[in-house]
Amino acid sequence: MVLDVLVDDAQRCATAGAREKKGGEPACGLTAKENRPTQEKFHCVGCGHLAHADTVGAINVLRAGLARREAKPA
C-alpha cells in the first residue's frame, strides 16, 4: 500500500514536470518558440538570457513545485 502511494506520487510529479518545463524564460517569463533555436540551447528573444534548455526546464519545474507547496488547499 505504501509503495502504491509512492508510485502514484512519482507518476504525478513526472506528468507535472513535463507540463511545467514549458513555463518560459525564468527571468522575464517570455514563452516563445524562438527561445529554443536547438533542442539543447535556450536563448530568450526577449531578454537575451542564454542557458542549457534542461537548466531552464529544471528551474521552471522547481518554481512550480514551490508555488504548489505554498498554495493553500481549496
The first five atom37 places (N, CA, C, CB, O) and aatype in JSON, in Angstrom:
{
  "aatype": [12, 19, 10, 3, 19, 10, 19, 3, 3, 0, 5, 1, 4, 0, 16, 0, 7, 0, 1, 6, 11, 11, 7, 7, 6, 14, 0, 4, 7, 10, 16, 0, 11, 6, 2, 1, 14, 16, 5, 6, 11, 13, 8, 4, 19, 7, 4, 7, 8, 10, 0, 8, 0, 3, 16, 19, 7, 0, 9, 2, 19, 10, 1, 0, 7, 10, 0, 1, 1, 6, 0, 11, 14, 0],
  "atom_mask": [
    [1, 1, 1, 1, 1],
    [1, 1, 1, 1, 1],
    [1, 1, 1, 1, 1],
    [1, 1, 1, 1, 1],
    [1, 1, 1, 1, 1],
    [1, 1, 1, 1, 1],
    [1, 1, 1, 1, 1],
    [1, 1, 1, 1, 1],
    [1, 1, 1, 1, 1],
    [1, 1, 1, 1, 1],
    [1, 1, 1, 1, 1],
    [1, 1, 1, 1, 1],
    [1, 1, 1, 1, 1],
    [1, 1, 1, 1, 1],
    [1, 1, 1, 1, 1],
    [1, 1, 1, 1, 1],
    [1, 1, 1, 0, 1],
    [1, 1, 1, 1, 1],
    [1, 1, 1, 1, 1],
    [1, 1, 1, 1, 1],
    [1, 1, 1, 1, 1],
    [1, 1, 1, 1, 1],
    [1, 1, 1, 0, 1],
    [1, 1, 1, 0, 1],
    [1, 1, 1, 1, 1],
    [1, 1, 1, 1, 1],
    [1, 1, 1, 1, 1],
    [1, 1, 1, 1, 1],
    [1, 1, 1, 0, 1],
    [1, 1, 1, 1, 1],
    [1, 1, 1, 1, 1],
    [1, 1, 1, 1, 1],
    [1, 1, 1, 1, 1],
    [1, 1, 1, 1, 1],
    [1, 1, 1, 1, 1],
    [1, 1, 1, 1, 1],
    [1, 1, 1, 1, 1],
    [1, 1, 1, 1, 1],
    [1, 1, 1, 1, 1],
    [1, 1, 1, 1, 1],
    [1, 1, 1, 1, 1],
    [1, 1, 1, 1, 1],
    [1, 1, 1, 1, 1],
    [1, 1, 1, 1, 1],
    [1, 1, 1, 1, 1],
    [1, 1, 1, 0, 1],
    [1, 1, 1, 1, 1],
    [1, 1, 1, 0, 1],
    [1, 1, 1, 1, 1],
    [1, 1, 1, 1, 1],
    [1, 1, 1, 1, 1],
    [1, 1, 1, 1, 1],
    [1, 1, 1, 1, 1],
    [1, 1, 1, 1, 1],
    [1, 1, 1, 1, 1],
    [1, 1, 1, 1, 1],
    [1, 1, 1, 0, 1],
    [1, 1, 1, 1, 1],
    [1, 1, 1, 1, 1],
    [1, 1, 1, 1, 1],
    [1, 1, 1, 1, 1],
    [1, 1, 1, 1, 1],
    [1, 1, 1, 1, 1],
    [1, 1, 1, 1, 1],
    [1, 1, 1, 0, 1],
    [1, 1, 1, 1, 1],
    [1, 1, 1, 1, 1],
    [1, 1, 1, 1, 1],
    [1, 1, 1, 1, 1],
    [1, 1, 1, 1, 1],
    [1, 1, 1, 1, 1],
    [1, 1, 1, 1, 1],
    [1, 1, 1, 1, 1],
    [1, 1, 1, 1, 1]
  ],
  "atom_positions": [
    [[0.83, -1.2, 0.0], [0.0, 0.0, 0.0], [0.87, 1.27, 0.0], [-0.94, 0.0, 1.22], [0.6, 2.2, -0.76]],
    [[1.9, 1.31, 0.82], [2.78, 2.47, 0.86], [3.48, 2.61, -0.49], [3.82, 2.34, 2.01], [3.66, 3.72, -0.98]],
    [[3.88, 1.49, -1.07], [4.54, 1.52, -2.37], [3.61, 2.08, -3.45], [5.03, 0.12, -2.76], [4.05, 2.83, -4.32]],
    [[2.32, 1.72, -3.39], [1.35, 2.25, -4.35], [1.25, 3.77, -4.26], [-0.02, 1.62, -4.12], [1.15, 4.45, -5.28]],
    [[1.28, 4.3, -3.05], [1.21, 5.75, -2.85], [2.45, 6.42, -3.42], [1.05, 6.09, -1.36], [2.35, 7.46, -4.07]],
    [[3.63, 5.83, -3.18], [4.87, 6.4, -3.7], [4.9, 6.38, -5.22], [6.07, 5.63, -3.15], [5.34, 7.35, -5.84]],
    [[4.44, 5.3, -5.82], [4.41, 5.2, -7.28], [3.45, 6.23, -7.85], [4.01, 3.77, -7.74], [3.75, 6.89, -8.84]],
    [[2.29, 6.38, -7.22], [1.31, 7.37, -7.68], [1.87, 8.78, -7.59], [0.02, 7.27, -6.85], [1.69, 9.57, -8.52]],
    [[2.55, 9.11, -6.49], [3.17, 10.43, -6.34], [4.24, 10.66, -7.4], [3.78, 10.58, -4.94], [4.32, 11.75, -7.97]],
    [[5.04, 9.65, -7.67], [6.1, 9.78, -8.67], [5.51, 10.02, -10.06], [6.99, 8.54, -8.68], [6.04, 10.82, -10.83]],
    [[4.43, 9.32, -10.38], [3.8, 9.49, -11.69], [3.22, 10.9, -11.83], [2.7, 8.45, -11.89], [3.32, 11.5, -12.9]],
    [[2.61, 11.41, -10.77], [2.06, 12.77, -10.83], [3.17, 13.8, -10.97], [1.22, 13.07, -9.58], [3.01, 14.78, -11.7]],
    [[4.29, 13.6, -10.3], [5.42, 14.52, -10.41], [5.98, 14.52, -11.82], [6.51, 14.16, -9.41], [6.28, 15.58, -12.37]],
    [[6.13, 13.35, -12.41], [6.67, 13.25, -13.77], [5.75, 13.93, -14.76], [6.88, 11.79, -14.16], [6.22, 14.63, -15.66]],
    [[4.45, 13.74, -14.63], [3.49, 14.37, -15.53], [3.49, 15.88, -15.35], [2.08, 13.8, -15.29], [3.49, 16.62, -16.33]],
    [[3.49, 16.33, -14.11], [3.51, 17.77, -13.86], [4.82, 18.37, -14.34], [3.32, 18.07, -12.36], [4.83, 19.48, -14.89]],
    [[5.91, 17.66, -14.17], [7.21, 18.16, -14.61], [7.24, 18.43, -16.1], [0.0, 0.0, 0.0], [7.78, 19.44, -16.54]],
    [[6.67, 17.54, -16.88], [6.65, 17.72, -18.33], [5.87, 18.97, -18.71], [6.05, 16.49, -19.03], [6.25, 19.69, -19.63]],
    [[4.78, 19.23, -18.02], [3.97, 20.43, -18.29], [4.69, 21.68, -17.85], [2.61, 20.33, -17.6], [4.73, 22.68, -18.57]],
    [[5.27, 21.65, -16.66], [5.86, 22.84, -16.08], [7.15, 23.26, -16.78], [6.13, 22.62, -14.62], [7.53, 24.43, -16.71]],
    [[7.83, 22.33, -17.44], [9.07, 22.69, -18.13], [8.82, 23.71, -19.22], [9.73, 21.45, -18.72], [9.73, 24.41, -19.64]],
    [[7.59, 23.8, -19.68], [7.25, 24.73, -20.75], [6.85, 26.09, -20.19], [6.13, 24.16, -21.61], [6.07, 26.81, -20.82]],
    [[7.35, 26.45, -19.05], [6.95, 27.67, -18.37], [7.56, 28.95, -18.91], [0.0, 0.0, 0.0], [7.25, 30.03, -18.4]],
    [[8.4, 28.87, -19.89], [9.0, 30.08, -20.44], [10.32, 30.42, -19.77], [0.0, 0.0, 0.0], [10.86, 29.64, -18.99]],
    [[10.81, 31.58, -20.08], [12.1, 32.05, -19.58], [11.96, 32.39, -18.1], [12.6, 33.27, -20.39], [11.04, 33.12, -17.73]],
    [[12.84, 31.89, -17.24], [12.69, 32.1, -15.8], [12.75, 33.56, -15.34], [13.73, 31.34, -15.08], [12.05, 33.93, -14.4]],
    [[13.54, 34.39, -15.98], [13.69, 35.78, -15.52], [12.55, 36.68, -16.0], [15.02, 36.34, -16.0], [11.95, 37.4, -15.2]],
    [[12.25, 36.64, -17.3], [11.24, 37.57, -17.83], [9.89, 36.9, -18.11], [11.75, 38.2, -19.11], [8.89, 37.59, -18.29]],
    [[9.85, 35.56, -18.14], [8.58, 34.85, -18.33], [8.13, 34.7, -19.77], [0.0, 0.0, 0.0], [7.06, 34.14, -20.02]],
    [[8.91, 35.19, -20.72], [8.51, 35.11, -22.12], [8.49, 33.66, -22.6], [9.47, 35.94, -22.99], [9.47, 32.93, -22.44]],
    [[7.38, 33.25, -23.18], [7.26, 31.94, -23.78], [7.17, 32.14, -25.28], [6.02, 31.16, -23.23], [6.18, 32.67, -25.78]],
    [[8.19, 31.7, -25.99], [8.22, 31.85, -27.44], [8.96, 30.67, -28.05], [8.88, 33.18, -27.86], [9.97, 30.21, -27.52]],
    [[8.45, 30.18, -29.15], [9.08, 29.07, -29.85], [10.52, 29.42, -30.24], [8.27, 28.71, -31.11], [11.39, 28.55, -30.25]],
    [[10.77, 30.66, -30.54], [12.09, 31.13, -30.96], [13.13, 31.07, -29.84], [12.0, 32.55, -31.48], [14.33, 31.17, -30.1]],
    [[12.69, 30.9, -28.58], [13.62, 30.8, -27.46], [14.46, 29.53, -27.52], [12.85, 30.85, -26.15], [15.5, 29.44, -26.86]],
    [[14.02, 28.54, -28.31], [14.73, 27.26, -28.4], [15.26, 27.06, -29.81], [13.82, 26.09, -28.0], [14.65, 26.33, -30.58]],
    [[16.39, 27.69, -30.16], [16.94, 27.52, -31.51], [17.37, 26.09, -31.81], [18.11, 28.46, -31.7], [17.34, 25.66, -32.96]],
    [[17.78, 25.34, -30.78], [18.09, 23.92, -30.91], [17.46, 23.21, -29.72], [19.64, 23.66, -30.97], [16.94, 23.86, -28.8]],
    [[17.5, 21.88, -29.73], [16.88, 21.13, -28.64], [17.55, 21.42, -27.3], [16.94, 19.64, -28.94], [16.88, 21.47, -26.27]],
    [[18.87, 21.6, -27.31], [19.56, 21.78, -26.04], [19.86, 23.23, -25.67], [20.84, 21.02, -26.07], [20.21, 23.51, -24.52]],
    [[19.72, 24.15, -26.6], [20.06, 25.55, -26.34], [18.8, 26.36, -26.06], [20.83, 26.15, -27.53], [17.78, 26.2, -26.73]],
    [[18.88, 27.23, -25.07], [17.8, 28.16, -24.75], [18.38, 29.56, -24.83], [17.17, 27.87, -23.33], [19.33, 29.89, -24.12]],
    [[17.81, 30.39, -25.68], [18.24, 31.78, -25.82], [16.99, 32.65, -25.93], [19.18, 31.98, -27.06], [16.33, 32.66, -26.97]],
    [[16.66, 33.37, -24.86], [15.44, 34.17, -24.82], [15.52, 35.34, -25.8], [15.18, 34.69, -23.4], [16.47, 36.13, -25.77]],
    [[14.52, 35.43, -26.66], [14.49, 36.54, -27.62], [14.03, 37.84, -26.96], [13.56, 36.2, -28.79], [14.18, 38.91, -27.55]],
    [[13.49, 37.74, -25.76], [13.03, 38.93, -25.05], [14.12, 39.62, -24.25], [0.0, 0.0, 0.0], [14.34, 40.82, -24.38]],
    [[14.8, 38.84, -23.41], [15.79, 39.45, -22.52], [17.23, 39.02, -22.82], [15.45, 39.11, -21.09], [18.17, 39.57, -22.24]],
    [[17.4, 38.06, -23.71], [18.74, 37.64, -24.09], [19.37, 36.57, -23.21], [0.0, 0.0, 0.0], [20.52, 36.2, -23.43]],
    [[18.64, 36.07, -22.21], [19.18, 35.04, -21.31], [19.57, 33.81, -22.12], [18.14, 34.67, -20.22], [18.79, 33.34, -22.96]],
    [[20.77, 33.28, -21.87], [21.3, 32.13, -22.58], [21.61, 31.03, -21.56], [22.57, 32.51, -23.4], [22.31, 31.27, -20.58]],
    [[21.08, 29.83, -21.8], [21.32, 28.71, -20.88], [21.03, 27.4, -21.6], [20.44, 28.83, -19.6], [20.49, 27.39, -22.71]],
    [[21.39, 26.3, -20.97], [21.03, 24.99, -21.47], [19.53, 24.81, -21.24], [21.86, 23.85, -20.77], [19.01, 25.2, -20.19]],
    [[18.83, 24.24, -22.21], [17.38, 24.1, -22.11], [16.96, 23.26, -20.9], [16.83, 23.47, -23.37], [15.93, 23.54, -20.29]],
    [[17.75, 22.25, -20.54], [17.41, 21.44, -19.37], [17.5, 22.25, -18.08], [18.32, 20.22, -19.28], [16.73, 22.01, -17.15]],
    [[18.43, 23.18, -18.01], [18.55, 24.04, -16.84], [17.32, 24.93, -16.7], [19.83, 24.9, -16.94], [16.77, 25.08, -15.61]],
    [[16.89, 25.51, -17.81], [15.69, 26.36, -17.79], [14.47, 25.53, -17.38], [15.45, 27.02, -19.17], [13.66, 25.98, -16.57]],
    [[14.35, 24.32, -17.93], [13.24, 23.44, -17.57], [13.25, 23.08, -16.1], [0.0, 0.0, 0.0], [12.2, 23.06, -15.46]],
    [[14.43, 22.78, -15.56], [14.54, 22.43, -14.14], [14.15, 23.6, -13.24], [15.97, 21.99, -13.82], [13.48, 23.4, -12.22]],
    [[14.55, 24.79, -13.62], [14.16, 25.98, -12.84], [12.65, 26.15, -12.85], [14.85, 27.25, -13.4], [12.05, 26.45, -11.81]],
    [[12.03, 25.97, -14.01], [10.57, 26.12, -14.11], [9.84, 25.06, -13.28], [10.13, 26.04, -15.56], [8.84, 25.37, -12.63]],
    [[10.33, 23.82, -13.31], [9.71, 22.75, -12.51], [9.87, 23.06, -11.02], [10.33, 21.38, -12.85], [8.92, 22.88, -10.25]],
    [[11.05, 23.51, -10.62], [11.28, 23.86, -9.21], [10.34, 24.97, -8.77], [12.74, 24.28, -9.0], [9.71, 24.87, -7.71]],
    [[10.24, 26.01, -9.55], [9.35, 27.13, -9.18], [7.9, 26.69, -9.08], [9.46, 28.27, -10.19], [7.18, 27.11, -8.17]],
    [[7.46, 25.84, -10.01], [6.08, 25.35, -9.97], [5.84, 24.51, -8.72], [5.75, 24.53, -11.24], [4.8, 24.63, -8.08]],
    [[6.81, 23.67, -8.37], [6.68, 22.85, -7.17], [6.64, 23.68, -5.9], [0.0, 0.0, 0.0], [5.84, 23.41, -5.0]],
    [[7.49, 24.69, -5.83], [7.48, 25.58, -4.67], [6.18, 26.35, -4.57], [8.67, 26.55, -4.73], [5.66, 26.56, -3.47]],
    [[5.65, 26.78, -5.7], [4.38, 27.51, -5.69], [3.24, 26.61, -5.22], [4.06, 28.07, -7.09], [2.36, 27.05, -4.48]],
    [[3.25, 25.35, -5.65], [2.21, 24.41, -5.22], [2.32, 24.12, -3.74], [2.29, 23.11, -6.01], [1.31, 23.98, -3.05]],
    [[3.55, 24.02, -3.25], [3.75, 23.74, -1.82], [3.22, 24.88, -0.98], [5.23, 23.51, -1.51], [2.67, 24.66, 0.1]],
    [[3.38, 26.1, -1.47], [2.94, 27.29, -0.73], [1.45, 27.57, -0.9], [3.73, 28.5, -1.18], [0.86, 28.32, -0.11]],
    [[0.83, 26.98, -1.92], [-0.59, 27.24, -2.19], [-1.45, 26.63, -1.08], [-1.01, 26.67, -3.59], [-1.16, 25.56, -0.55]],
    [[-2.5, 27.34, -0.75], [-3.42, 26.84, 0.27], [-4.44, 25.92, -0.39], [-4.13, 28.01, 1.02], [-4.93, 26.22, -1.48]],
    [[-4.77, 24.8, 0.26], [-5.78, 23.9, -0.31], [-7.13, 24.59, -0.44], [-5.92, 22.63, 0.55], [-7.48, 25.46, 0.36]],
    [[-7.86, 24.19, -1.46], [-9.18, 24.79, -1.71], [-10.19, 24.35, -0.69], [-9.68, 24.44, -3.08], [-11.34, 24.76, -0.75]]
  ]
}
